Amino acid sequence: MSHPEHIDVEALIQRLDLQPLPVEGGLFRQTWRGPGNAGTCIYGMLTDAPDSFSALHRLPTDEIWHFYLGDPLDLLLLFPNGTSAHVTLGSNLLGSAHCQYIVPAGTWMGARLLPGGFFALFGCTMAPGFDASGFEAGERAALALAFPHERVAIEALTRPGANDERMPDGI
């Protein structure tokens, strides 16, 4: 996929003040946290850099993903009942893409650009808001054992040793 030539990704990263997202990966910036952590909203970006992906993780609250700009994302979902799904987030709404998708609480999720993609700008919203203590990073071997039919995607969307890392407070 070719990216629109008029988009300067580095300028966009600077304009939105995106920073590396610990443990999960990609770039992000929190744009809203409601009173008493009623809800949170972030910008996220994945690029064609080799390590730019949203590593498999799960949360205790539903998370809404919003697609804004760029190339489509493959969002892998591993459900508690042992099934899985690949959801395309993108702008081809008359095709198979979604511009918004709700990931149910307790579902493992991870995302990467579809092959040939250059970048994707998206957002995630949660209510109640994100709390680092509820973030659980996926462990490659355990997920591959539980979802053998998604082994290749799981290997692409996990980082060795990530399940030993904790998401820093204040994210």
Secondary structure, 3 states (H helix, E strand, C coil): CCCCCCCCHHHHHHHHCCEECCCCCCEEEEEEECHHHCCEEEEEEEECCCCCCEEEEECCCCEEEEEEEECCEEEEEECCCCCEEEEEECCCCCCCCECEEEECCCCEEEEEECCCCCEEEEEEEECCCCCHHHCEECCHHHHHHHCHHHHHHHHHCCCCCHHHCCCCCCC
